[in-house]
Amino acid sequence: MAYIWGMTLNREFRSVDERFGLRLGDEIEARIRYKPDLVVCDIACGTEATAISDLTALYPHLRGIGLDYRLPEEVQTERLRLVRGDLFAIPLPFVDVADVTYCAFVLADVTSWDSEEHKQKIAQATFQIAKTLRSQGIAFIDEAVFTG
């Protein structure tokens, strides 16, 4: 899920990929060539899990995992699993499962940007994201800062 000053946004994969300068899609394309059963994890996937659903529709062998604490219900299909969960305490089944993990706007709702608490939250989130990755996995983490 994307956080912008208290608003919840569900986003298509195209917009997530653009946020990462189209590198996320390129990485998935490159990896799926030699590992067709690629597992991709979307942390804070949004209440509708649009981006990870787009990916599983685009690549027939890719398996997707979406994690968000506001998911209305958990979903399990053959290729897509959506789980209610918190970035700061990722559930054990998600440890060492993903080849590619991405998240965007995850910490933007932390208001004390220069505080020690913010630095600890970033460290905690980064550690939790790293836990999802298999050996040779890669994480894409985007943190947008909005002023206004």
Secondary structure as UniProt FT lines:
FT   STRAND          2..4
FT   TURN            5..6
FT   STRAND          7..9
FT   HELIX           13..19
FT   TURN            20..22
FT   HELIX           23..34
FT   TURN            36..37
FT   STRAND          39..43
FT   HELIX           50..58
FT   TURN            60..61
FT   STRAND          63..68
FT   TURN            69..70
FT   STRAND          75..76
FT   STRAND          80..84
FT   TURN            87..88
FT   HELIX           92..94
FT   TURN            95..96
FT   STRAND          98..104
FT   TURN            106..109
FT   TURN            113..114
FT   HELIX           116..132
FT   STRAND          133..142
//
